[in-house]
């Protein structure tokens, strides 16, 4: 009834390669964590530090 032949990535030529790729990506995610997480945490800490410095300066002066 529906023809999926025109859709990109509708079917993979080698399902074992797709599973192997998924396993590699899953292992990388579990070993390294989400990409950019350390970057976001660092930016959050810098922002909190800047806000704390501004609050301290306002209370002093």
N, C-alpha and C positions, 0 to 999 in steps of 0.2 A: 504494500500500500504506500509506504513512504520510502523514498529513495535517499539514502544517506551518502551516496557516492560523491556528491558535490560539496559536502561539508569538509573543511580541513580538520584533520585529526579525528575524524569520525570512527575510524578503525585503524589499528596499528598493524603494520606488516609482521611485526615480531612481538607477540605479547610477553615473551620472556625478557626481552630487552626492556620493555616498559616496566616490568616488575623489578628488574635489576636496578634500573634508574631510580625508581621509587624507593627501593631499599637503601640505596646510597644516599639519597637526599634525606631520608628519615634518620639515618645514622648520623649524618652531618648535623642535622637540626638538634638531635639529642646530645651530641658531644660538644657542640659550640654554642648552642642556644639560638634564640631568634636573632637574625641579622639586625644590627643596629641597636640592640638593647643596651649595650654598654655606652654607646654614643648618647642615647636618650637619657640614661641615668646620669651621665656626666653633665650634660646640659642642664638637667634639673637641679643638680647640686650647685652648679655655678649660678643659676638663677636664684636659688634660695640664699646663697652667700651674698649676692649683690643686694638682694632685698634686705637682708640682715644688716649689711653695712649702711644702707640708706636709713634704716630705722634707728641705728645707733647714732649716726650723724645728726639726724633730726632731733633726737633727745638731748644730745650734747649741746647743740647750738640752738 
